[in-house]
Amino acid sequence: MTAQDEMRLLPWSGPGGKPCYLSTDDPGGYISRLADNIEAVQLATAAELLEEVSGSLDNEEAGRDNLCRLGYDLTGALRDVLRVAVSRGHLLAATQSHSI
């Protein structure tokens, strides 16, 4: 088992929005691979939204409702990307501490 500070923050929340963590020594296990796939989808979604909002902001005819929806969607995507960054930062720090 991994130490408490080496647990992986998963890209989904538990009941009440609480973070979920994975404690395993197998980075190729089912849950690890599932988390990797979900993170990839979240990052791709954020990239697509960024492209969409960039085009909408340049469009003077983009309606207020469309921009509000994009703002809401971007907020969710940013939350997901931040969780991925935190998770990968923790994994990187754990990996580096083992190689020292």
C-alpha positions in Angstrom: 0.0 0.0 0.0 1.1 3.6 -0.6 1.6 6.1 2.2 -1.2 8.6 2.9 0.7 11.5 1.1 1.1 9.3 -2.0 -2.5 8.5 -2.6 -3.9 9.5 -6.0 -6.6 12.1 -6.2 -9.2 10.7 -8.5 -10.9 12.8 -11.2 -14.3 12.4 -9.6 -15.9 13.3 -6.3 -17.6 11.1 -3.7 -20.8 11.8 -1.8 -21.2 15.4 -0.8 -18.5 16.5 -3.3 -15.7 15.1 -1.1 -12.5 14.1 -2.9 -11.9 10.4 -3.7 -8.4 8.9 -3.4 -6.8 5.7 -4.6 -4.3 3.9 -2.6 -2.4 1.3 -4.7 1.1 0.2 -5.7 -0.2 -0.7 -9.2 -0.3 2.3 -11.5 -1.6 0.0 -14.2 -4.5 -1.3 -12.2 -8.1 -1.0 -13.4 -9.0 2.1 -11.3 -5.8 3.8 -12.2 -6.4 3.2 -15.9 -10.0 4.4 -15.5 -8.9 7.6 -13.8 -6.3 8.1 -16.6 -9.0 7.8 -19.3 -11.4 10.1 -17.5 -8.6 12.7 -17.0 -7.9 12.5 -20.7 -11.5 13.1 -21.6 -11.7 16.0 -19.1 -8.6 17.7 -20.6 -9.9 17.2 -24.1 -13.3 18.7 -23.1 -11.6 21.7 -21.6 -9.6 22.3 -24.8 -12.8 22.1 -26.9 -14.6 24.5 -24.7 -11.6 26.9 -24.8 -11.7 26.9 -28.5 -15.5 27.4 -28.5 -15.5 30.3 -26.1 -12.6 32.0 -28.0 -14.7 31.9 -31.1 -17.8 33.1 -29.3 -16.1 36.1 -27.6 -14.9 37.2 -31.1 -18.5 37.0 -32.4 -20.5 40.1 -31.7 -23.7 38.2 -32.4 -23.1 35.6 -29.7 -26.0 35.9 -27.4 -25.9 36.4 -23.7 -27.5 33.0 -23.0 -24.8 31.3 -25.1 -22.0 33.1 -23.3 -23.5 32.3 -19.9 -23.7 28.6 -20.8 -20.1 28.7 -21.9 -19.1 30.4 -18.7 -20.9 27.7 -16.7 -19.3 24.9 -18.8 -15.8 26.5 -18.5 -16.2 26.7 -14.8 -16.8 23.0 -14.6 -14.0 22.2 -17.0 -11.6 24.4 -15.0 -12.5 22.6 -11.9 -11.8 19.3 -13.6 -8.4 20.5 -15.0 -7.4 21.9 -11.6 -8.1 18.5 -10.1 -6.1 16.7 -12.8 -3.2 19.2 -12.2 -3.3 18.6 -8.4 -3.4 14.9 -8.8 -0.6 14.7 -11.3 1.5 17.1 -9.2 1.1 14.8 -6.2 2.0 11.8 -8.4 5.1 13.6 -9.7 6.2 14.6 -6.2 5.8 11.1 -5.0 7.7 9.7 -7.9 10.5 12.1 -7.5 10.8 11.4 -3.7 11.2 7.7 -4.5 14.0 8.3 -7.0 16.1 10.3 -4.5 
